Amino acid sequence: LAIAPQVVGPPDPSPSSTSAPPQIIPASLLAVQGTITPAEQFFVRSHHKVPNLNLAAWKLRVEGKVNRPLEFTFADLLEAPGKRSEAVLECAGNGAEGSLVSSGLWEGVPMSYFLEKATPDAIADRVMLQGADEGCLLDSGPSFPFARVVPLSNCLAAESVVAFKLNDRFLPPRNGFPARAL
């Protein structure tokens, strides 16, 4: 079972979609007032370059061990039942200094919405979440998209969403434009 973006057509030529190299940008906790980290101060940890995406061509696919493989456009996400919640994100490799953690107000669609529409097979127990960003893990190795495999039960949990807004604004490229899994 996989939830992955599908990018069809040319990259978006607008200046806001330019590709940036992999980054580690810590959050400055000194500037945070209250419990929400401003989007421009949100930590960034990317393994690959930020992809150039054409929003008109972008689609979210649910495929694999499902009875109905489906595709959703960005407009479909905006029209689907939404959810807003505050969540803290922390990089799995956060060190003792603790600067790779931020809290935001996220808006998106419950992941269960997509999975229930696709109807996972009875034997499906994991979901591969795949990003549009790709690169080489080894200097001379092949290029692969960034992906993580998580238990299906986690994706069906109420707190799991495909987010398209952070702090009441559409996601910037460095934070997962146009949508990211939480």
Contact map, one row per residue, 1 for C-alpha under 8 A:
11100000000000000000000000000000000000000000000000000000000001111100000000000000000000000000000000000000000000000000000100010111000000000000000000000000000000000000000000000000000000
11110000000000000000000000000000000000000000000000000000000011110000000000000000000000000000000000000000000000000000000000000011110000000000000000000000000000000000000000000000000000
11111000000000000000000000000000000000000000000000000000000111100000000000000000000000000000000000000000000000000000000000000011110000000000000000000000000000000000000000000000000000
01111100000000000000000000000000000000000000000000000000000111000000000000000000000000000000000000000000000000000000000000000001111100000000000000000000000000000000000000000000000000
00111110000000000000000000000000000000000000000000000000011110000000000000000000000000000000000000000000000000000000000000000000011100000000000000000000000000000000000000000000000000
00011111000000000000000000000000000000000000000000000000011110000000000000000000000000000000000000000000000000000000000000000000000100000000000000000000000000000000000000000000000000
00001111100000000000000000000000000000000000000000001100111000000000000000000000000000000000000000000000000000000000000000000000000100000000000000000000000000000000000000000000000000
00000111110000000000000000000000000000000000000000000000110000000000000000000000000000000000000000000000000000000000000000000000000000000000000000000000000000000000000000000000000000
00000011111000000000000000000000000000000000000000000100100000000000000000000000000000000000000000000000000000000000000000000000000000000000000000000000000000000000000000000000000000
00000001111100000000000000000000000000000000000000000100000000000000000000000000000000000000000000000000000000000000000000000000000000000000000000000000000000000000000000000000000000
00000000111110000000000000000000000000000000000000011100000000000000000000000000000000000000000000000000000000000000000000000000000000000000000000000000000000000000000000000000000000
00000000011111001000000000000000000000000000000000011110000000000000000000000000000000000000000000000000000000000000000000000000000000000000000000000000000000000000000000000000000000
00000000001111101100000000000000000000000000000000010000000000000000000000000000000000000000000000000000000000000000000000000000000000000000000000000000000000000000000000000000000000
00000000000111111100000000000000000000000000000000000000000000000000000000000000000000000000000000000000000000000000000000000000000000000000000000000000000000000000000000000000000000
00000000000011111100000000000000000000000000000000000000000000000000000000000000000000000000000000000000000000000000000000000000000000000000000000000000000000000000000000000000000000
00000000000001111100000000000000000000000000000000000000000000000000000000000000000000000000000000000000000000000000000000000000000000000000000000000000000000000000000000001000000000
00000000000111111110000000000000000000000000000000111000000000000000000000000000000000000000000000000000000000000000000000000000000000000000000000000000000000000000000000001000000000
00000000000011111111000000000000000000000000000001110000000000000000000000000000000000000000000000000000000000000000000000000000000000000000000000000000000000000000000000000000000000
00000000000000001111100000000000000000000000000011110000000000000000000000000000000000000000000000000000000000000000000000000000000000000000000000000000000000000000000000000000000000
00000000000000000111110000000000000000000000000011100000000000000000000000000000000000000000000000000000000000000000000000000000000000000000000000000000000000000000000000000000000000
00000000000000000011111000000000000000000000000111000000000000000000000000000000000000000000000000000000000000000000000000000000000000000000000000000000000000000000000000000000000000
00000000000000000001111100000000000000000000111111000000000000000000000000000000000000000000000000000000000000000000000000000000000000000000000000000000000000000000000000000000000000
00000000000000000000111110000000000000000001111000000000000000000000000000000000000000000000000000000000000000000000000000000000000000000000000000000000000000000000000000000000000000
00000000000000000000011111000000000000000011110000000000000000000000000000000000000000000000000000000000000000000000000000000000000000000000000000000000000000000000000000000000000000
00000000000000000000001111100000000000000011100000000000000000000000000000000000000000000000000000010000000000000000000000000000000000000000000000000000000000000000000000000000000000
00000000000000000000000111110000000000000111000000000000000000000000000000000000000000000000000000111000000000000000000000000000000000000000000000000000000000000000000000000000000000
00000000000000000000000011111000000000001111000000000000000000000000000000000000000000000000000000111100000000000000000000000000000000000000000000000000000000000000000000000000000000
00000000000000000000000001111111000000001000000000000000000000000000000000000000000000000000000000100000000000000000000000000000000000000000000000000000000000000000000000000000000000
00000000000000000000000000111111000000000000000000000000000000000000000000000000000000000000000000100000000000000000000000000000000000000000000000000000000000000000000000000000000000
00000000000000000000000000011111000000000000000000000000000000000000000000000000000000000000000000000000000000000000000000000000000000000000000000000000000000000000000000000000000000
00000000000000000000000000011111100000000000000000000000000000000000000000000000000000000000000000000000000000000000000000000000000000000000000000000000000000000000000000000000000000
00000000000000000000000000011111111111000000000000000000000000000000000000000000000000000000000000000000000000000000000000000000000000000000000000000000000000000000000000000000000000
00000000000000000000000000000011111110000000000000000000000000000000000000000000000000000000000000000000000000000000000000000000000000000000000000000000000000000000000000000000000000
00000000000000000000000000000001111100000000000000000000000000000000000000000000000000000000000000000000000000000000000000000000000000000000000000000000000000000000000000000000000000
00000000000000000000000000000001111110000000000000000000000000000000000000000000000000000000000000000011000000000000000000000000000000000000000000000000000000000000000000000000000000
00000000000000000000000000000001111111000000000000000000000000000000000000000000000000000000000000000111100000000000000000000000000000000000000000000000000000000000001000000000000000
00000000000000000000000000000001101111101100000000000000000000000000000000000000000000000000000000000111000000000000000000000000000000000000000000000000000000000000000000000000000000
00000000000000000000000000000001000111111100000000000000000000000000000000000000000000000000000000000001000000000000000000000000000000000000000000000000000000000000001000000000000000
00000000000000000000000000000000000011111100000000000000000000000000000000000000000000000000000000000001000000000000000000000000000000000000000000000000000000000000011000000000000000
00000000000000000000000000000000000001111100000000000000000000000000000000000000000000000000000000000000000000000000000000000000000000000000000000000000000000000000000000000000000000
00000000000000000000000000110000000011111110000000000000000000000000000000000000000000000000000000000000000000000000000000000000000000000000000000000000000000000000000000000000000000
00000000000000000000000001100000000011111111000000000000000000000000000000000000000000000000000000001110000000000000000000000000000000000000000000000000000000000000000000000000000000
00000000000000000000000111100000000000001111100000000000000000000000000000000000000000000000000000111100000000000000000000000000000000000000000000000000000000000000000000000000000000
00000000000000000000001111100000000000000111110000000000000000000000000000000000000000000000000000010000000000000000000000000000000000000000000000000000000000000000000000000110000000
00000000000000000000011110000000000000000011111000000000000000000000000000000000000000000010000000010000000000000000000000000000000000000000000000000000000000000000000000000000000000
00000000000000000000011100000000000000000001111111000000000000000000000000000000000000000000000000000000000000000000000000000000000000000000000000000000000000000000000000000000000000
00000000000000000000011000000000000000000000111110000000000000000000000000000000000000000000000000000000000000000000000000000000000000100000000001000000000000000000000000000000000000
00000000000000000000110000000000000000000000011111000000000000000000000000000000000000000000000000000000000000000000000000000000000011110000000001000000000000000000000000000000000000
00000000000000000011110000000000000000000000011111100000000000000000000000000000000000000000000000000000000000000000000000000000000011100000000000000000000000000000000000000000000000
00000000000000000111110000000000000000000000010111110000000000000000000000000000000000000000000000000000000000000000000000000000000010000000000000000000000000000000000000001100000000
00000000000000001111000000000000000000000000000011111000000000000000000000000000000000000000000000000000000000000000000000000000000111000000000000000000000000000000000000000000000000
00000000001110001110000000000000000000000000000001111100000000000000000000000000000000000000000000000000000000000000000000000000000000000000000000000000000000000000000000000000000000
00000010001100001000000000000000000000000000000000111110110000000000000000000000000000000000000000000000000000000000000000000000000000000000000000000000000000000000000000000000000000
00000010111100000000000000000000000000000000000000011111110000000000000000000000000000000000000000000000000000000000000000000000000000000000000000000000000000000000000000000000000000
00000000000100000000000000000000000000000000000000001111110000000000000001000000000000000000000000000000000000000000000000000000000000000000000000000000000000000000000000000000010000
00000000000000000000000000000000000000000000000000000111110000000000000001000000000000000000000000000000000000000000000000000000000000000000000000000000000000000000000000000000000000
00000011100000000000000000000000000000000000000000001111111000000000000000000000000000000000000000000000000000000000000000000000000000000000000000000000000000000000000000000000000000
00001111000000000000000000000000000000000000000000001111111100000000000011000000000000000000000000000000000000000000000000000000000000000000000000000000000000000000000000000000000000
00001110000000000000000000000000000000000000000000000000111110000000001111000000000000000000000000000000000000000000000000000000000000000000000000000000000000000000000000000000000000
00111100000000000000000000000000000000000000000000000000011111000000001111000000000000000000000000000000000000000000000000000000000000000000000000000000000000000000000000000000000000
01111100000000000000000000000000000000000000000000000000001111100000111100000000000000000000000000000000000000000000000000000000000000000000000000000000000000000000000000000000000000
11110000000000000000000000000000000000000000000000000000000111110100111000000000000000000000000000000000000000000110010000000000000000000000000000000000000000000000000000000000000000
11100000000000000000000000000000000000000000000000000000000011111101110000000000000000000000000000000000000000000000010000000000000000000000000000000000000000000000000000000000000000
11000000000000000000000000000000000000000000000000000000000001111100100000000000000000000000000000000000000000000000000000000000000000000000000000000000000000000000000000000000000000
10000000000000000000000000000000000000000000000000000000000000111110000000000000000000000000000000000000000000000000000110110000000000000000000000000000000000000000000000000000000000
10000000000000000000000000000000000000000000000000000000000001111111100000000000000000000000000000000000000000000000011110010000000000000000000000000000000000000000000000000000000000
00000000000000000000000000000000000000000000000000000000000000001111100000000000000000000000000000000000000000000000011110000000000000000000000000000000000000000000000000000000000000
00000000000000000000000000000000000000000000000000000000000000100111110000000000000000000000000000000000000000000000111000000000000000000000000000000000000000000000000000000000000000
00000000000000000000000000000000000000000000000000000000000011110111111000000000000000000000000000000000000000000000010000000000000000000000000000000000000000000000000000000000000000
00000000000000000000000000000000000000000000000000000000000011100001111100000000000000000000000000000000000000000000010000000000000000000000000000000000000000000000000000000000000000
00000000000000000000000000000000000000000000000000000000001111000000111110000000000000000000000000000000000000000000000000000000000000000000000000000000000000000000000000000000000000
00000000000000000000000000000000000000000000000000000000001110000000011111111000000000000000000000000000000000000000000000000000000000000000000000000000000000000000000000000000000000
00000000000000000000000000000000000000000000000000000000011100000000001111111000000000000000000000000000000000000000000000000000000000000000000000000000000000000000000000000000000000
00000000000000000000000000000000000000000000000000000011011100000000000111111100000000000000000000000000000000000000000000000000000000000000000000000000000000000000000000000000010000
00000000000000000000000000000000000000000000000000000000000000000000000111111110000000000000000000000000000000000000000000000000000000000000000000000000000000000000000000000000000000
00000000000000000000000000000000000000000000000000000000000000000000000111111111000000000000000000000000000000000000000000000000000000000000000000000000000000000000000000000000000000
00000000000000000000000000000000000000000000000000000000000000000000000111111111000000000000000000000000000110000000000000000000000000000000000000000000000000000000000000000000000000
00000000000000000000000000000000000000000000000000000000000000000000000001111111010000000000000000000000000000000000000000000000000000000000000000000000000000000000000000000000000000
00000000000000000000000000000000000000000000000000000000000000000000000000111111100000000000000000000000000000000000000000000000000000000000000000000000000000000000000000000000000000
00000000000000000000000000000000000000000000000000000000000000000000000000011111110000000000000000000000000010000000000000000000000000000000000000000000000000000000000000000000000000
00000000000000000000000000000000000000000000000000000000000000000000000000000011111000000000000000000000000011001000000000000000000000000000000000000000000000000000000000000000000000
00000000000000000000000000000000000000000000000000000000000000000000000000000101111100000000000000000000001111000000000000000000000000000000000000000000000000000000000000000000000000
00000000000000000000000000000000000000000000000000000000000000000000000000000000111110000000000000000000001111000000000000000000000000000000000000000000000000001000000000000000000000
00000000000000000000000000000000000000000000000000000000000000000000000000000000011111000000000000000000111100000000000000000000000000000000000000000000000000000000000000000000000000
00000000000000000000000000000000000000000000000000000000000000000000000000000000001111100000000000000000111000000000000000000000000000000000000000000000000000000000000000000000000000
00000000000000000000000000000000000000000000000000000000000000000000000000000000000111110000000000000011110000000000000000000000000000000000000000000000000000000000000000000000000000
00000000000000000000000000000000000000000000000000000000000000000000000000000000000011111000000000000011110000000000000000000000000000000000000000000000000000000000000000000000000000
00000000000000000000000000000000000000000000000000000000000000000000000000000000000001111100000000001111000000000000000000000000000000000000000000000000000000000000000000000000000000
00000000000000000000000000000000000000000000000000000000000000000000000000000000000000111110000000001110000000000000000000000000000000000000000000000000000000000000000000000000000000
00000000000000000000000000000000000000000000000000000000000000000000000000000000000000011111010000011100000000000000000000000000000000000000000000000000000000000000000000000000000000
00000000000000000000000000000000000000000000100000000000000000000000000000000000000000001111110000011000000000000000000000000000000000000000000000000000000000000000000000000000000000
00000000000000000000000000000000000000000000000000000000000000000000000000000000000000000111110000000000000000000000000000000000000000000000000000000000000000000000000000000000000000
00000000000000000000000000000000000000000000000000000000000000000000000000000000000000000011111000000000000000000000000000000000000000000000000000000000000000000000000000000000000000
00000000000000000000000000000000000000000000000000000000000000000000000000000000000000000111111111111000000000000000000000000000000000000000000000000000000000000000000000000000000000
00000000000000000000000000000000000000000000000000000000000000000000000000000000000000000000111111110000000000000000000000000000000000000000000000000000000000000000000000000000000000
00000000000000000000000000000000000000000000000000000000000000000000000000000000000000000000011111000000000000000000000000000000000000000000000000000000000000000000000000000000000000
00000000000000000000000000000000000000000000000000000000000000000000000000000000000000000000011111100000000000000000000000000000000000000000000000000000000000000000000000000000000000
00000000000000000000000000000000000000000000000000000000000000000000000000000000000000000000011111111000000000000000000000000000000000000000000000000000000000000000000000000000000000
00000000000000000000000001111000000000000010000000000000000000000000000000000000000000000000011011111000000000000000000000000000000000000000000000000000000000000000000000000000000000
00000000000000000000000011100000000000000011100000000000000000000000000000000000000000000110011001111100000000000000000000000000000000000000000000000000000000000000000000000000000000
00000000000000000000000001100000000000000110000000000000000000000000000000000000000000011110010001111110000000000000000000000000000000000000000000000000000000000000000000000000000000
00000000000000000000000000100000000110000110000000000000000000000000000000000000000000011100000000011111000000000000000000000000000000000000000000000000000000000000000000000000000000
00000000000000000000000000000000001110000100000000000000000000000000000000000000000001111000000000001111100000000000000000000000000000000000000000000000000000000000000000000000000000
00000000000000000000000000000000001111100000000000000000000000000000000000000000000001110000000000000111110000000000000000000000000000000000000000000000000000000000011000000000000000
00000000000000000000000000000000000100000000000000000000000000000000000000000000000111100000000000000011111000000000000000000000000000000000000000000000000000000000011100000000000000
00000000000000000000000000000000000000000000000000000000000000000000000000000000000111100000000000000001111100000000000000000000000000000000000000000000000000000011111100000000000000
00000000000000000000000000000000000000000000000000000000000000000000000000000000011110000000000000000000111110000000000000000000000000000000000000000000000000000011110100000000000000
00000000000000000000000000000000000000000000000000000000000000000000000000001000011100000000000000000000011111000000000000000000000000000000000000000000000000001111100000000000000000
00000000000000000000000000000000000000000000000000000000000000000000000000001001111000000000000000000000001111101000000000000000000000000000000000000000000000001110000000000000000000
00000000000000000000000000000000000000000000000000000000000000000000000000000000111000000000000000000000000111111100000000000000000000000000000000000000000001111100000000000000000000
00000000000000000000000000000000000000000000000000000000000000000000000000000000000000000000000000000000000011111110000000000000000000000000000000000000001100011100000000000000000000
00000000000000000000000000000000000000000000000000000000000000000000000000000000000000000000000000000000000001111111000000000000000000000000000000000000001111011000000000000000000000
00000000000000000000000000000000000000000000000000000000000000000000000000000000100000000000000000000000000011111111100000000000000000000000000000000000000000000000000000000000000000
00000000000000000000000000000000000000000000000000000000000001000000000000000000000000000000000000000000000001111111110000000000000000000000000000000000000000000000000000000000000000
00000000000000000000000000000000000000000000000000000000000001000000000000000000000000000000000000000000000000111111111100000000000000000000000000000000000100000000000000000000000000
00000000000000000000000000000000000000000000000000000000000000000000000000000000000000000000000000000000000000011111111100000000000000000000000000000000000000000000000000000000000000
00000000000000000000000000000000000000000000000000000000000000000001000000000000000000000000000000000000000000001111111000000000000000000000000000000000000000000000000000000000000000
00000000000000000000000000000000000000000000000000000000000001100111110000000000000000000000000000000000000000000111111100000000000000000000000000000000000000000000000000000000000000
00000000000000000000000000000000000000000000000000000000000000000111000000000000000000000000000000000000000000000011111110000000000000000000000000000000000000000000000000000000000000
10000000000000000000000000000000000000000000000000000000000000001110000000000000000000000000000000000000000000000011011111010000000000000000000000000000000000000000000000000000000000
00000000000000000000000000000000000000000000000000000000000000001110000000000000000000000000000000000000000000000000001111110000000000000000000000000000000000000000000000000000000000
00000000000000000000000000000000000000000000000000000000000000000000000000000000000000000000000000000000000000000000000111110000000000000000000000000000000000000000000000000000000000
00000000000000000000000000000000000000000000000000000000000000001000000000000000000000000000000000000000000000000000000011111000000000000000000000000000000000000000000000000000000000
10000000000000000000000000000000000000000000000000000000000000001100000000000000000000000000000000000000000000000000000111111100000000000000000000000001000000000000000000000000000000
00000000000000000000000000000000000000000000000000000000000000000000000000000000000000000000000000000000000000000000000000111110000000000000000000000011100000000000000000000000000000
10000000000000000000000000000000000000000000000000000000000000000000000000000000000000000000000000000000000000000000000000011111000000000000000000001111100000000000000000000000000000
11100000000000000000000000000000000000000000000000000000000000000000000000000000000000000000000000000000000000000000000000001111100000000000000000001111001000000000000000000000000000
11110000000000000000000000000000000000000000000000000000000000000000000000000000000000000000000000000000000000000000000000000111110000000000000000111100000000000000000000000000000000
01110000000000000000000000000000000000000000000000000000000000000000000000000000000000000000000000000000000000000000000000000011111000000000000000111100000000000000000000000000000010
01111000000000000000000000000000000000000000000000000000000000000000000000000000000000000000000000000000000000000000000000000001111100000000000011110000000000000000000000000000000000
00011000000000000000000000000000000000000000000000000000000000000000000000000000000000000000000000000000000000000000000000000000111111000000000011100000000000000000000000000000000100
00011110000000000000000000000000000000000000000000100000000000000000000000000000000000000000000000000000000000000000000000000000011111000000000011000000000000000000000000000000000000
00000000000000000000000000000000000000000000000111100000000000000000000000000000000000000000000000000000000000000000000000000000001111100000000011000000000000000000000000000000000000
00000000000000000000000000000000000000000000000110100000000000000000000000000000000000000000000000000000000000000000000000000000001111110000001111000000000000000000000000000000000000
00000000000000000000000000000000000000000000001110000000000000000000000000000000000000000000000000000000000000000000000000000000000011111000011111000000000000000000000000000000000000
00000000000000000000000000000000000000000000000100000000000000000000000000000000000000000000000000000000000000000000000000000000000001111111111100000000000000000000000000000000000000
00000000000000000000000000000000000000000000000000000000000000000000000000000000000000000000000000000000000000000000000000000000000000111110111100000000000000000000000000000000000000
00000000000000000000000000000000000000000000000000000000000000000000000000000000000000000000000000000000000000000000000000000000000000011111110000000000000000000000000000000000000000
00000000000000000000000000000000000000000000000000000000000000000000000000000000000000000000000000000000000000000000000000000000000000011111100000000000000000000000000000000000000000
00000000000000000000000000000000000000000000000000000000000000000000000000000000000000000000000000000000000000000000000000000000000000010111110000000000000000000000000000000000000000
00000000000000000000000000000000000000000000000000000000000000000000000000000000000000000000000000000000000000000000000000000000000000011111111000000000000000000000000000000000000000
00000000000000000000000000000000000000000000000000000000000000000000000000000000000000000000000000000000000000000000000000000000000000111101111100000000000000000000000000000000000000
00000000000000000000000000000000000000000000000000000000000000000000000000000000000000000000000000000000000000000000000000000000000001111000111110000000000000000000000000000000000000
00000000000000000000000000000000000000000000000000000000000000000000000000000000000000000000000000000000000000000000000000000000000001111000011111000000000000000000000000000000000000
00000000000000000000000000000000000000000000000000000000000000000000000000000000000000000000000000000000000000000000000000000000011111100000001111100000000000000000000000000000000000
00000000000000000000000000000000000000000000001100000000000000000000000000000000000000000000000000000000000000000000000000000000011111100000000111110000000000000000000000000000000000
00000000000000000000000000000000000000000000000000000000000000000000000000000000000000000000000000000000000000000000000000000001111000000000000011111000000000000000000000000000000000
00000000000000000000000000000000000000000000000000000000000000000000000000000000000000000000000000000000000000000000000000000001110000000000000001111100000000000000000000000000000000
00000000000000000000000000000000000000000000000000000000000000000000000000000000000000000000000000000000000000000000000000000111100000000000000000111110000000000000000000000000000000
00000000000000000000000000000000000000000000000000000000000000000000000000000000000000000000000000000000000000000000000000000111100000000000000000011111011000000000000000000000000000
00000000000000000000000000000000000000000000000000000000000000000000000000000000000000000000000000000000000000000000000000001110000000000000000000001111111000000000000000000000000000
00000000000000000000000000000000000000000000000000000000000000000000000000000000000000000000000000000000000000000000000000011110000000000000000000000111111100000000000000000000000000
00000000000000000000000000000000000000000000000000000000000000000000000000000000000000000000000000000000000000000000000000001100000000000000000000000011111110000000000000000000000000
00000000000000000000000000000000000000000000000000000000000000000000000000000000000000000000000000000000000000000000000000000000000000000000000000000111111110010000000000000000000000
00000000000000000000000000000000000000000000000000000000000000000000000000000000000000000000000000000000000000110000000000000010000000000000000000000111111110011000000000000000000000
00000000000000000000000000000000000000000000000000000000000000000000000000000000000000000000000000000000000000110010000000000000000000000000000000000001111111010000000000000000000000
00000000000000000000000000000000000000000000000000000000000000000000000000000000000000000000000000000000000000010000000000000000000000000000000000000000111111110000000000000000000000
00000000000000000000000000000000000000000000000000000000000000000000000000000000000000000000000000000000000001010000000000000000000000000000000000000000000111111000000000000000000000
00000000000000000000000000000000000000000000000000000000000000000000000000000000000000000000000000000000000001000000000000000000000000000000000000000000000011111000000000000000000001
00000000000000000000000000000000000000000000000000000000000000000000000000000000000000000000000000000000000001110000000000000000000000000000000000000000011111111100000000000000000011
00000000000000000000000000000000000000000000000000000000000000000000000000000000001000000000000000000000000111110000000000000000000000000000000000000000001001111110000000000000000011
00000000000000000000000000000000000000000000000000000000000000000000000000000000000000000000000000000000000111100000000000000000000000000000000000000000000000011111000000000000001111
00000000000000000000000000000000000000000000000000000000000000000000000000000000000000000000000000000000011110000000000000000000000000000000000000000000000000001111110000000000001111
00000000000000000000000000000000000000000000000000000000000000000000000000000000000000000000000000000000011100000000000000000000000000000000000000000000000000000111110001100000111100
00000000000000000000000000000000000000000000000000000000000000000000000000000000000000000000000000000000011100000000000000000000000000000000000000000000000000000011111111100000001000
00000000000000000000000000000000000000100000000000000000000000000000000000000000000000000000000000000001111000000000000000000000000000000000000000000000000000000011111111100000000000
00000000000000000000000000000000000101100000000000000000000000000000000000000000000000000000000000000001110000000000000000000000000000000000000000000000000000000000111110000000000000
00000000000000000000000000000000000000000000000000000000000000000000000000000000000000000000000000000000111000000000000000000000000000000000000000000000000000000000111111000000000000
00000000000000000000000000000000000000000000000000000000000000000000000000000000000000000000000000000000000000000000000000000000000000000000000000000000000000000000111111100000000000
00000000000000000000000000000000000000000000000000000000000000000000000000000000000000000000000000000000000000000000000000000000000000000000000000000000000000000001110111110000110000
00000000000000000000000000000000000000000000000000000000000000000000000000000000000000000000000000000000000000000000000000000000000000000000000000000000000000000001110011111011111000
00000000000000000000000000000000000000000000000000000000000000000000000000000000000000000000000000000000000000000000000000000000000000000000000000000000000000000000000001111111110000
00000000000000011000000000000000000000000000000001000000000000000000000000000000000000000000000000000000000000000000000000000000000000000000000000000000000000000000000000111111110000
00000000000000000000000000000000000000000001000001000000000000000000000000000000000000000000000000000000000000000000000000000000000000000000000000000000000000000000000000011111100000
00000000000000000000000000000000000000000001000000000000000000000000000000000000000000000000000000000000000000000000000000000000000000000000000000000000000000000000000000111111100000
00000000000000000000000000000000000000000000000000000000000000000000000000000000000000000000000000000000000000000000000000000000000000000000000000000000000000000000000000111111111100
00000000000000000000000000000000000000000000000000000000000000000000000000000000000000000000000000000000000000000000000000000000000000000000000000000000000000000001000001111111111100
00000000000000000000000000000000000000000000000000000010000000000000000001000000000000000000000000000000000000000000000000000000000000000000000000000000000000000001000001111001111100
00000000000000000000000000000000000000000000000000000000000000000000000000000000000000000000000000000000000000000000000000000000000000000000000000000000000000000111100000100001111110
00000000000000000000000000000000000000000000000000000000000000000000000000000000000000000000000000000000000000000000000000000000001000000000000000000000000000000111000000000001111111
00000000000000000000000000000000000000000000000000000000000000000000000000000000000000000000000000000000000000000000000000000000100000000000000000000000000000011110000000000000001111
00000000000000000000000000000000000000000000000000000000000000000000000000000000000000000000000000000000000000000000000000000000000000000000000000000000000000111110000000000000000111
